[in-house]
Amino acid sequence: MPPKRKSEYKPEYSKKFQGIRKGKDTFHAHCIPCNDEISLTSIGKHAITLHQKTSKHIQNARVINI
Ligand SMILES: [Zn+2]
């Protein structure tokens, strides 16, 4: 089995996605309104897209008005 290539956080994500910063390491994004770490290792930035569609995130984002 060849090793899977891991997706890393890119600085452009903080511009592309509201409320997103670099996470605890290069393989995580941090969601500010949810105070959550989003793992990017398997599906990359798609994980952020999916996270931002969750009702939890939508609620949290609404509270801090971003
Ligand atoms: Zn969130």
N, CA, C, O and the ligand as a Tripos MOL2 file, in Angstrom:
@<TRIPOS>MOLECULE
protein
  265   263    67     0     0
PROTEIN
NO_CHARGES

@<TRIPOS>ATOM
      1 N           0.8340   -1.2110    0.0000 N.3       1 MET1
      2 CA          0.0000    0.0000    0.0000 C.3       1 MET1
      3 C           0.8680    1.2600    0.0000 C.2       1 MET1
      4 O           1.6530    1.4630    0.9270 O.2       1 MET1
      5 N           0.7410    2.1030   -1.0150 N.am      2 PRO2
      6 CA          1.4750    3.3830   -0.9820 C.3       2 PRO2
      7 C           0.8520    4.3150    0.0590 C.2       2 PRO2
      8 O          -0.3570    4.2730    0.2840 O.2       2 PRO2
      9 N           1.6680    5.1500    0.6880 N.am      3 PRO3
     10 CA          1.0970    6.0770    1.6840 C.3       3 PRO3
     11 C           0.1950    7.1000    1.0260 C.2       3 PRO3
     12 O           0.5000    7.6130   -0.0500 O.2       3 PRO3
     13 N          -0.9180    7.3930    1.6800 N.am      4 LYS4
     14 CA         -1.8380    8.3990    1.1530 C.3       4 LYS4
     15 C          -1.2420    9.7880    1.3080 C.2       4 LYS4
     16 O          -0.6050   10.0870    2.3180 O.2       4 LYS4
     17 N          -1.4440   10.6200    0.3290 N.am      5 ARG5
     18 CA         -1.0000   11.9950    0.4350 C.3       5 ARG5
     19 C          -1.9760   12.7530    1.3230 C.2       5 ARG5
     20 O          -3.1850   12.7460    1.0880 O.2       5 ARG5
     21 N          -1.4370   13.4050    2.3440 N.am      6 LYS6
     22 CA         -2.3080   14.1340    3.2710 C.3       6 LYS6
     23 C          -2.5500   15.5530    2.7780 C.2       6 LYS6
     24 O          -1.6500   16.2010    2.2440 O.2       6 LYS6
     25 N          -3.7640   16.0210    2.9610 N.am      7 SER7
     26 CA         -4.0880   17.4040    2.6230 C.3       7 SER7
     27 C          -3.6860   18.3070    3.7810 C.2       7 SER7
     28 O          -3.9340   17.9930    4.9450 O.2       7 SER7
     29 N          -3.0670   19.4220    3.4510 N.am      8 GLU8
     30 CA         -2.6520   20.3650    4.4770 C.3       8 GLU8
     31 C          -3.4520   21.6600    4.3730 C.2       8 GLU8
     32 O          -4.0130   21.9970    3.3300 O.2       8 GLU8
     33 N          -3.4790   22.3670    5.4970 N.am      9 TYR9
     34 CA         -4.1290   23.6770    5.5360 C.3       9 TYR9
     35 C          -3.3670   24.6700    4.6530 C.2       9 TYR9
     36 O          -2.1360   24.6900    4.6490 O.2       9 TYR9
     37 N          -4.0920   25.4720    3.9260 N.am     10 LYS10
     38 CA         -3.4760   26.5150    3.1160 C.3      10 LYS10
     39 C          -3.9880   27.8820    3.5770 C.2      10 LYS10
     40 O          -5.1690   28.0260    3.8920 O.2      10 LYS10
     41 N          -3.0960   28.8960    3.6190 N.am     11 PRO11
     42 CA         -3.5070   30.2290    4.1030 C.3      11 PRO11
     43 C          -4.7200   30.7880    3.3610 C.2      11 PRO11
     44 O          -5.5030   31.5440    3.9350 O.2      11 PRO11
     45 N          -4.8790   30.4210    2.0970 N.am     12 GLU12
     46 CA         -6.0090   30.9400    1.3200 C.3      12 GLU12
     47 C          -7.3590   30.4810    1.8910 C.2      12 GLU12
     48 O          -8.3870   31.0990    1.6160 O.2      12 GLU12
     49 N          -7.3600   29.4230    2.6660 N.am     13 TYR13
     50 CA         -8.6270   28.9310    3.2250 C.3      13 TYR13
     51 C          -9.2690   29.9550    4.1530 C.2      13 TYR13
     52 O         -10.4930   30.0490    4.2390 O.2      13 TYR13
     53 N          -8.4250   30.7240    4.8500 N.am     14 SER14
     54 CA         -8.9900   31.7200    5.7660 C.3      14 SER14
     55 C          -9.6690   32.8610    5.0120 C.2      14 SER14
     56 O         -10.5010   33.5770    5.5700 O.2      14 SER14
     57 N          -9.3040   33.0220    3.7320 N.am     15 LYS15
     58 CA         -9.9780   34.0330    2.9120 C.3      15 LYS15
     59 C         -11.2010   33.4400    2.2370 C.2      15 LYS15
     60 O         -12.2330   34.0930    2.0840 O.2      15 LYS15
     61 N         -11.0570   32.1840    1.8390 N.am     16 LYS16
     62 CA        -12.1130   31.5000    1.1070 C.3      16 LYS16
     63 C         -13.2940   31.1520    2.0160 C.2      16 LYS16
     64 O         -14.4500   31.1860    1.5930 O.2      16 LYS16
     65 N         -12.9810   30.8140    3.2850 N.am     17 PHE17
     66 CA        -14.0290   30.3910    4.2120 C.3      17 PHE17
     67 C         -14.0960   31.3650    5.3840 C.2      17 PHE17
     68 O         -13.0800   31.6640    6.0120 O.2      17 PHE17
     69 N         -15.2900   31.8520    5.6690 N.am     18 GLN18
     70 CA        -15.4400   32.7710    6.7970 C.3      18 GLN18
     71 C         -15.2590   32.0310    8.1170 C.2      18 GLN18
     72 O         -15.7530   30.9160    8.2910 O.2      18 GLN18
     73 N         -14.5430   32.6670    9.0450 N.am     19 GLY19
     74 CA        -14.3940   32.1080   10.3920 C.3      19 GLY19
     75 C         -13.4020   30.9730   10.4870 C.2      19 GLY19
     76 O         -13.3590   30.2720   11.4980 O.2      19 GLY19
     77 N         -12.5960   30.7740    9.4420 N.am     20 ILE20
     78 CA        -11.6370   29.6680    9.4300 C.3      20 ILE20
     79 C         -10.2150   30.1980    9.5920 C.2      20 ILE20
     80 O          -9.7880   31.1320    8.9130 O.2      20 ILE20
     81 N          -9.5050   29.5650   10.5150 N.am     21 ARG21
     82 CA         -8.0880   29.8700   10.7280 C.3      21 ARG21
     83 C          -7.3040   28.5680   10.6720 C.2      21 ARG21
     84 O          -7.8710   27.4780   10.6100 O.2      21 ARG21
     85 N          -5.9910   28.7120   10.6950 N.am     22 LYS22
     86 CA         -5.1470   27.5200   10.7830 C.3      22 LYS22
     87 C          -5.3940   26.8280   12.1200 C.2      22 LYS22
     88 O          -5.5630   27.4890   13.1450 O.2      22 LYS22
     89 N          -5.4130   25.5250   12.1070 N.am     23 GLY23
     90 CA         -5.6870   24.7590   13.3190 C.3      23 GLY23
     91 C          -4.4420   24.4500   14.1250 C.2      23 GLY23
     92 O          -3.4140   25.1150   13.9930 O.2      23 GLY23
     93 N          -4.5500   23.4200   14.9700 N.am     24 LYS24
     94 CA         -3.4600   23.0850   15.8910 C.3      24 LYS24
     95 C          -2.2140   22.6060   15.1560 C.2      24 LYS24
     96 O          -1.1070   22.6890   15.6870 O.2      24 LYS24
     97 N          -2.3900   22.1120   13.9520 N.am     25 ASP25
     98 CA         -1.2450   21.7370   13.1180 C.3      25 ASP25
     99 C          -1.6460   21.9330   11.6530 C.2      25 ASP25
    100 O          -2.7580   22.3730   11.3620 O.2      25 ASP25
    101 N          -0.7400   21.6060   10.7400 N.am     26 THR26
    102 CA         -1.0110   21.8990    9.3320 C.3      26 THR26
    103 C          -2.1100   21.0170    8.7370 C.2      26 THR26
    104 O          -2.5840   21.2670    7.6290 O.2      26 THR26
    105 N          -2.5060   19.9930    9.4750 N.am     27 PHE27
    106 CA         -3.5370   19.0910    8.9640 C.3      27 PHE27
    107 C          -4.9140   19.4010    9.5200 C.2      27 PHE27
    108 O          -5.8630   18.6460    9.3070 O.2      27 PHE27
    109 N          -5.0230   20.5290   10.2440 N.am     28 HIS28
    110 CA         -6.3070   20.9210   10.7990 C.3      28 HIS28
    111 C          -6.6100   22.3840   10.4990 C.2      28 HIS28
    112 O          -5.7160   23.2300   10.4740 O.2      28 HIS28
    113 N          -7.8890   22.6600   10.2710 N.am     29 ALA29
    114 CA         -8.3730   24.0360   10.2210 C.3      29 ALA29
    115 C          -9.1460   24.2720   11.5110 C.2      29 ALA29
    116 O          -9.7400   23.3490   12.0690 O.2      29 ALA29
    117 N          -9.1320   25.5160   11.9800 N.am     30 HIS30
    118 CA         -9.8710   25.8480   13.1950 C.3      30 HIS30
    119 C         -11.0850   26.6900   12.8310 C.2      30 HIS30
    120 O         -10.9640   27.7090   12.1510 O.2      30 HIS30
    121 N         -12.2480   26.2610   13.2860 N.am     31 CYS31
    122 CA        -13.4620   27.0430   13.0690 C.3      31 CYS31
    123 C         -13.6810   27.9310   14.2760 C.2      31 CYS31
    124 O         -13.9050   27.4420   15.3830 O.2      31 CYS31
    125 N         -13.6160   29.2550   14.0600 N.am     32 ILE32
    126 CA        -13.6950   30.2110   15.1710 C.3      32 ILE32
    127 C         -15.0720   30.1850   15.8470 C.2      32 ILE32
    128 O         -15.1300   30.0420   17.0680 O.2      32 ILE32
    129 N         -16.1790   30.3160   15.1110 N.am     33 PRO33
    130 CA        -17.4850   30.3150   15.7890 C.3      33 PRO33
    131 C         -17.7870   29.0290   16.5570 C.2      33 PRO33
    132 O         -18.4400   29.0790   17.5990 O.2      33 PRO33
    133 N         -17.3260   27.8850   16.0660 N.am     34 CYS34
    134 CA        -17.6090   26.6110   16.7380 C.3      34 CYS34
    135 C         -16.5200   26.2330   17.7350 C.2      34 CYS34
    136 O         -16.7240   25.3560   18.5750 O.2      34 CYS34
    137 N         -15.3530   26.8940   17.6480 N.am     35 ASN35
    138 CA        -14.1990   26.5050   18.4410 C.3      35 ASN35
    139 C         -13.8780   25.0260   18.2050 C.2      35 ASN35
    140 O         -13.6340   24.2670   19.1440 O.2      35 ASN35
    141 N         -13.8850   24.6430   16.9350 N.am     36 ASP36
    142 CA        -13.6980   23.2510   16.5300 C.3      36 ASP36
    143 C         -12.4600   23.1050   15.6590 C.2      36 ASP36
    144 O         -12.1060   24.0040   14.8960 O.2      36 ASP36
    145 N         -11.8180   21.9640   15.7870 N.am     37 GLU37
    146 CA        -10.7320   21.6140   14.8830 C.3      37 GLU37
    147 C         -11.3000   20.7100   13.7900 C.2      37 GLU37
    148 O         -11.9580   19.7110   14.0800 O.2      37 GLU37
    149 N         -11.0420   21.0650   12.5430 N.am     38 ILE38
    150 CA        -11.5470   20.2840   11.4190 C.3      38 ILE38
    151 C         -10.3710   19.5660   10.7810 C.2      38 ILE38
    152 O          -9.4350   20.2050   10.3010 O.2      38 ILE38
    153 N         -10.4180   18.2450   10.7740 N.am     39 SER39
    154 CA         -9.3270   17.4660   10.1890 C.3      39 SER39
    155 C          -9.3850   17.5380    8.6670 C.2      39 SER39
    156 O         -10.4340   17.3230    8.0600 O.2      39 SER39
    157 N          -8.2400   17.8440    8.0640 N.am     40 LEU40
    158 CA         -8.1790   17.9740    6.6070 C.3      40 LEU40
    159 C          -7.4960   16.7720    5.9680 C.2      40 LEU40
    160 O          -7.3340   16.7210    4.7490 O.2      40 LEU40
    161 N          -7.1010   15.8180    6.7790 N.am     41 THR41
    162 CA         -6.2330   14.7470    6.2790 C.3      41 THR41
    163 C          -6.8800   13.8980    5.1920 C.2      41 THR41
    164 O          -6.2010   13.4800    4.2540 O.2      41 THR41
    165 N          -8.1730   13.6370    5.3000 N.am     42 SER42
    166 CA         -8.7740   12.7160    4.3400 C.3      42 SER42
    167 C          -9.3420   13.4080    3.1120 C.2      42 SER42
    168 O          -9.0930   12.9770    1.9860 O.2      42 SER42
    169 N         -10.1070   14.4830    3.3190 N.am     43 ILE43
    170 CA        -10.7890   15.0920    2.1700 C.3      43 ILE43
    171 C         -10.4190   16.5510    1.9570 C.2      43 ILE43
    172 O         -11.0160   17.2200    1.1140 O.2      43 ILE43
    173 N          -9.4390   17.0570    2.7080 N.am     44 GLY44
    174 CA         -8.9480   18.4150    2.4810 C.3      44 GLY44
    175 C          -9.9910   19.4800    2.7260 C.2      44 GLY44
    176 O         -10.7820   19.3990    3.6650 O.2      44 GLY44
    177 N          -9.9770   20.5010    1.8460 N.am     45 LYS45
    178 CA        -10.8580   21.6500    2.0820 C.3      45 LYS45
    179 C         -12.3330   21.2840    2.0080 C.2      45 LYS45
    180 O         -13.1840   22.0240    2.5030 O.2      45 LYS45
    181 N         -12.6390   20.1490    1.3950 N.am     46 HIS46
    182 CA        -14.0260   19.6980    1.3560 C.3      46 HIS46
    183 C         -14.5650   19.4760    2.7810 C.2      46 HIS46
    184 O         -15.7620   19.6170    3.0310 O.2      46 HIS46
    185 N         -13.6630   19.1290    3.7050 N.am     47 ALA47
    186 CA        -14.0750   18.9540    5.1030 C.3      47 ALA47
    187 C         -14.5930   20.2690    5.6760 C.2      47 ALA47
    188 O         -15.5270   20.2740    6.4770 O.2      47 ALA47
    189 N         -13.9810   21.3940    5.2640 N.am     48 ILE48
    190 CA        -14.4360   22.7110    5.7300 C.3      48 ILE48
    191 C         -15.8100   23.0080    5.1380 C.2      48 ILE48
    192 O         -16.7150   23.4610    5.8390 O.2      48 ILE48
    193 N         -15.9570   22.7470    3.8380 N.am     49 THR49
    194 CA        -17.2520   22.9500    3.1720 C.3      49 THR49
    195 C         -18.3480   22.1680    3.8890 C.2      49 THR49
    196 O         -19.4240   22.6980    4.1670 O.2      49 THR49
    197 N         -18.0630   20.9130    4.1820 N.am     50 LEU50
    198 CA        -19.0550   20.0750    4.8590 C.3      50 LEU50
    199 C         -19.3550   20.6180    6.2570 C.2      50 LEU50
    200 O         -20.5100   20.6750    6.6800 O.2      50 LEU50
    201 N         -18.3000   21.0120    6.9610 N.am     51 HIS51
    202 CA        -18.4900   21.5500    8.3150 C.3      51 HIS51
    203 C         -19.3970   22.7740    8.2960 C.2      51 HIS51
    204 O         -20.2760   22.9260    9.1450 O.2      51 HIS51
    205 N         -19.1700   23.6450    7.3110 N.am     52 GLN52
    206 CA        -19.9360   24.8890    7.2630 C.3      52 GLN52
    207 C         -21.3950   24.6710    6.8770 C.2      52 GLN52
    208 O         -22.2040   25.5940    6.9720 O.2      52 GLN52
    209 N         -21.7330   23.4720    6.4480 N.am     53 LYS53
    210 CA        -23.1220   23.1570    6.1080 C.3      53 LYS53
    211 C         -23.8550   22.5220    7.2810 C.2      53 LYS53
    212 O         -25.0670   22.3120    7.2150 O.2      53 LYS53
    213 N         -23.1280   22.2120    8.3590 N.am     54 THR54
    214 CA        -23.7910   21.5890    9.5050 C.3      54 THR54
    215 C         -24.6280   22.6260   10.2390 C.2      54 THR54
    216 O         -24.2840   23.8080   10.2820 O.2      54 THR54
    217 N         -25.7420   22.1580   10.8210 N.am     55 SER55
    218 CA        -26.6320   23.0870   11.5270 C.3      55 SER55
    219 C         -25.9250   23.6850   12.7310 C.2      55 SER55
    220 O         -26.1800   24.8340   13.0940 O.2      55 SER55
    221 N         -25.0340   22.9110   13.3570 N.am     56 LYS56
    222 CA        -24.2580   23.4080   14.4910 C.3      56 LYS56
    223 C         -23.4500   24.6340   14.0900 C.2      56 LYS56
    224 O         -23.4460   25.6480   14.7880 O.2      56 LYS56
    225 N         -22.7610   24.5250   12.9460 N.am     57 HIS57
    226 CA        -21.9430   25.6400   12.4990 C.3      57 HIS57
    227 C         -22.8060   26.8490   12.1200 C.2      57 HIS57
    228 O         -22.4820   27.9850   12.4660 O.2      57 HIS57
    229 N         -23.8890   26.5960   11.4170 N.am     58 ILE58
    230 CA        -24.7600   27.6880   10.9830 C.3      58 ILE58
    231 C         -25.2950   28.4460   12.2020 C.2      58 ILE58
    232 O         -25.3460   29.6750   12.2080 O.2      58 ILE58
    233 N         -25.6930   27.6930   13.2350 N.am     59 GLN59
    234 CA        -26.1380   28.3070   14.4940 C.3      59 GLN59
    235 C         -25.0280   29.1490   15.1200 C.2      59 GLN59
    236 O         -25.2480   30.3060   15.4780 O.2      59 GLN59
    237 N         -23.8510   28.5720   15.2480 N.am     60 ASN60
    238 CA        -22.7350   29.2660   15.8900 C.3      60 ASN60
    239 C         -22.3210   30.5010   15.1020 C.2      60 ASN60
    240 O         -22.0280   31.5430   15.6890 O.2      60 ASN60
    241 N         -22.2950   30.3940   13.7860 N.am     61 ALA61
    242 CA        -21.9080   31.5230   12.9370 C.3      61 ALA61
    243 C         -22.9330   32.6470   13.0650 C.2      61 ALA61
    244 O         -22.5810   33.8260   13.0230 O.2      61 ALA61
    245 N         -24.1750   32.2820   13.2170 N.am     62 ARG62
    246 CA        -25.2470   33.2740   13.3440 C.3      62 ARG62
    247 C         -25.0960   34.0700   14.6470 C.2      62 ARG62
    248 O         -25.3290   35.2780   14.6890 O.2      62 ARG62
    249 N         -24.7010   33.3620   15.6990 N.am     63 VAL63
    250 CA        -24.5620   33.9960   17.0190 C.3      63 VAL63
    251 C         -23.5090   35.1030   16.9870 C.2      63 VAL63
    252 O         -23.7260   36.1860   17.5300 O.2      63 VAL63
    253 N         -22.3620   34.8270   16.3450 N.am     64 ILE64
    254 CA        -21.3180   35.8670   16.3260 C.3      64 ILE64
    255 C         -21.4260   36.7470   15.0900 C.2      64 ILE64
    256 O         -20.5880   37.6210   14.8650 O.2      64 ILE64
    257 N         -22.4700   36.5100   14.2830 N.am     65 ASN65
    258 CA        -22.7850   37.4130   13.1810 C.3      65 ASN65
    259 C         -21.6640   37.5730   12.1570 C.2      65 ASN65
    260 O         -21.2170   38.6860   11.8770 O.2      65 ASN65
    261 N         -21.2140   36.4360   11.5980 N.am     66 ILE66
    262 CA        -20.2390   36.5310   10.5020 C.3      66 ILE66
    263 C         -20.8590   35.9300    9.2470 C.2      66 ILE66
    264 O         -20.2190   35.9010    8.1960 O.2      66 ILE66
    265 ZN        -18.0080   25.8610   12.5280 Zn       67 ZN67
@<TRIPOS>BOND
     1     1     2 1
     2     2     3 1
     3     3     4 2
     4     3     5 am
     5     5     6 1
     6     6     7 1
     7     7     8 2
     8     7     9 am
     9     9    10 1
    10    10    11 1
    11    11    12 2
    12    11    13 am
    13    13    14 1
    14    14    15 1
    15    15    16 2
    16    15    17 am
    17    17    18 1
    18    18    19 1
    19    19    20 2
    20    19    21 am
    21    21    22 1
    22    22    23 1
    23    23    24 2
    24    23    25 am
    25    25    26 1
    26    26    27 1
    27    27    28 2
    28    27    29 am
    29    29    30 1
    30    30    31 1
    31    31    32 2
    32    31    33 am
    33    33    34 1
    34    34    35 1
    35    35    36 2
    36    35    37 am
    37    37    38 1
    38    38    39 1
    39    39    40 2
    40    39    41 am
    41    41    42 1
    42    42    43 1
    43    43    44 2
    44    43    45 am
    45    45    46 1
    46    46    47 1
    47    47    48 2
    48    47    49 am
    49    49    50 1
    50    50    51 1
    51    51    52 2
    52    51    53 am
    53    53    54 1
    54    54    55 1
    55    55    56 2
    56    55    57 am
    57    57    58 1
    58    58    59 1
    59    59    60 2
    60    59    61 am
    61    61    62 1
    62    62    63 1
    63    63    64 2
    64    63    65 am
    65    65    66 1
    66    66    67 1
    67    67    68 2
    68    67    69 am
    69    69    70 1
    70    70    71 1
    71    71    72 2
    72    71    73 am
    73    73    74 1
    74    74    75 1
    75    75    76 2
    76    75    77 am
    77    77    78 1
    78    78    79 1
    79    79    80 2
    80    79    81 am
    81    81    82 1
    82    82    83 1
    83    83    84 2
    84    83    85 am
    85    85    86 1
    86    86    87 1
    87    87    88 2
    88    87    89 am
    89    89    90 1
    90    90    91 1
    91    91    92 2
    92    91    93 am
    93    93    94 1
    94    94    95 1
    95    95    96 2
    96    95    97 am
    97    97    98 1
    98    98    99 1
    99    99   100 2
   100    99   101 am
   101   101   102 1
   102   102   103 1
   103   103   104 2
   104   103   105 am
   105   105   106 1
   106   106   107 1
   107   107   108 2
   108   107   109 am
   109   109   110 1
   110   110   111 1
   111   111   112 2
   112   111   113 am
   113   113   114 1
   114   114   115 1
   115   115   116 2
   116   115   117 am
   117   117   118 1
   118   118   119 1
   119   119   120 2
   120   119   121 am
   121   121   122 1
   122   122   123 1
   123   123   124 2
   124   123   125 am
   125   125   126 1
   126   126   127 1
   127   127   128 2
   128   127   129 am
   129   129   130 1
   130   130   131 1
   131   131   132 2
   132   131   133 am
   133   133   134 1
   134   134   135 1
   135   135   136 2
   136   135   137 am
   137   137   138 1
   138   138   139 1
   139   139   140 2
   140   139   141 am
   141   141   142 1
   142   142   143 1
   143   143   144 2
   144   143   145 am
   145   145   146 1
   146   146   147 1
   147   147   148 2
   148   147   149 am
   149   149   150 1
   150   150   151 1
   151   151   152 2
   152   151   153 am
   153   153   154 1
   154   154   155 1
   155   155   156 2
   156   155   157 am
   157   157   158 1
   158   158   159 1
   159   159   160 2
   160   159   161 am
   161   161   162 1
   162   162   163 1
   163   163   164 2
   164   163   165 am
   165   165   166 1
   166   166   167 1
   167   167   168 2
   168   167   169 am
   169   169   170 1
   170   170   171 1
   171   171   172 2
   172   171   173 am
   173   173   174 1
   174   174   175 1
   175   175   176 2
   176   175   177 am
   177   177   178 1
   178   178   179 1
   179   179   180 2
   180   179   181 am
   181   181   182 1
   182   182   183 1
   183   183   184 2
   184   183   185 am
   185   185   186 1
   186   186   187 1
   187   187   188 2
   188   187   189 am
   189   189   190 1
   190   190   191 1
   191   191   192 2
   192   191   193 am
   193   193   194 1
   194   194   195 1
   195   195   196 2
   196   195   197 am
   197   197   198 1
   198   198   199 1
   199   199   200 2
   200   199   201 am
   201   201   202 1
   202   202   203 1
   203   203   204 2
   204   203   205 am
   205   205   206 1
   206   206   207 1
   207   207   208 2
   208   207   209 am
   209   209   210 1
   210   210   211 1
   211   211   212 2
   212   211   213 am
   213   213   214 1
   214   214   215 1
   215   215   216 2
   216   215   217 am
   217   217   218 1
   218   218   219 1
   219   219   220 2
   220   219   221 am
   221   221   222 1
   222   222   223 1
   223   223   224 2
   224   223   225 am
   225   225   226 1
   226   226   227 1
   227   227   228 2
   228   227   229 am
   229   229   230 1
   230   230   231 1
   231   231   232 2
   232   231   233 am
   233   233   234 1
   234   234   235 1
   235   235   236 2
   236   235   237 am
   237   237   238 1
   238   238   239 1
   239   239   240 2
   240   239   241 am
   241   241   242 1
   242   242   243 1
   243   243   244 2
   244   243   245 am
   245   245   246 1
   246   246   247 1
   247   247   248 2
   248   247   249 am
   249   249   250 1
   250   250   251 1
   251   251   252 2
   252   251   253 am
   253   253   254 1
   254   254   255 1
   255   255   256 2
   256   255   257 am
   257   257   258 1
   258   258   259 1
   259   259   260 2
   260   259   261 am
   261   261   262 1
   262   262   263 1
   263   263   264 2
@<TRIPOS>SUBSTRUCTURE
     1 MET1         2 RESIDUE 1 A MET
     2 PRO2         6 RESIDUE 1 A PRO
     3 PRO3        10 RESIDUE 1 A PRO
     4 LYS4        14 RESIDUE 1 A LYS
     5 ARG5        18 RESIDUE 1 A ARG
     6 LYS6        22 RESIDUE 1 A LYS
     7 SER7        26 RESIDUE 1 A SER
     8 GLU8        30 RESIDUE 1 A GLU
     9 TYR9        34 RESIDUE 1 A TYR
    10 LYS10       38 RESIDUE 1 A LYS
    11 PRO11       42 RESIDUE 1 A PRO
    12 GLU12       46 RESIDUE 1 A GLU
    13 TYR13       50 RESIDUE 1 A TYR
    14 SER14       54 RESIDUE 1 A SER
    15 LYS15       58 RESIDUE 1 A LYS
    16 LYS16       62 RESIDUE 1 A LYS
    17 PHE17       66 RESIDUE 1 A PHE
    18 GLN18       70 RESIDUE 1 A GLN
    19 GLY19       74 RESIDUE 1 A GLY
    20 ILE20       78 RESIDUE 1 A ILE
    21 ARG21       82 RESIDUE 1 A ARG
    22 LYS22       86 RESIDUE 1 A LYS
    23 GLY23       90 RESIDUE 1 A GLY
    24 LYS24       94 RESIDUE 1 A LYS
    25 ASP25       98 RESIDUE 1 A ASP
    26 THR26      102 RESIDUE 1 A THR
    27 PHE27      106 RESIDUE 1 A PHE
    28 HIS28      110 RESIDUE 1 A HIS
    29 ALA29      114 RESIDUE 1 A ALA
    30 HIS30      118 RESIDUE 1 A HIS
    31 CYS31      122 RESIDUE 1 A CYS
    32 ILE32      126 RESIDUE 1 A ILE
    33 PRO33      130 RESIDUE 1 A PRO
    34 CYS34      134 RESIDUE 1 A CYS
    35 ASN35      138 RESIDUE 1 A ASN
    36 ASP36      142 RESIDUE 1 A ASP
    37 GLU37      146 RESIDUE 1 A GLU
    38 ILE38      150 RESIDUE 1 A ILE
    39 SER39      154 RESIDUE 1 A SER
    40 LEU40      158 RESIDUE 1 A LEU
    41 THR41      162 RESIDUE 1 A THR
    42 SER42      166 RESIDUE 1 A SER
    43 ILE43      170 RESIDUE 1 A ILE
    44 GLY44      174 RESIDUE 1 A GLY
    45 LYS45      178 RESIDUE 1 A LYS
    46 HIS46      182 RESIDUE 1 A HIS
    47 ALA47      186 RESIDUE 1 A ALA
    48 ILE48      190 RESIDUE 1 A ILE
    49 THR49      194 RESIDUE 1 A THR
    50 LEU50      198 RESIDUE 1 A LEU
    51 HIS51      202 RESIDUE 1 A HIS
    52 GLN52      206 RESIDUE 1 A GLN
    53 LYS53      210 RESIDUE 1 A LYS
    54 THR54      214 RESIDUE 1 A THR
    55 SER55      218 RESIDUE 1 A SER
    56 LYS56      222 RESIDUE 1 A LYS
    57 HIS57      226 RESIDUE 1 A HIS
    58 ILE58      230 RESIDUE 1 A ILE
    59 GLN59      234 RESIDUE 1 A GLN
    60 ASN60      238 RESIDUE 1 A ASN
    61 ALA61      242 RESIDUE 1 A ALA
    62 ARG62      246 RESIDUE 1 A ARG
    63 VAL63      250 RESIDUE 1 A VAL
    64 ILE64      254 RESIDUE 1 A ILE
    65 ASN65      258 RESIDUE 1 A ASN
    66 ILE66      262 RESIDUE 1 A ILE
    67 ZN67       265 GROUP 0 **** ****
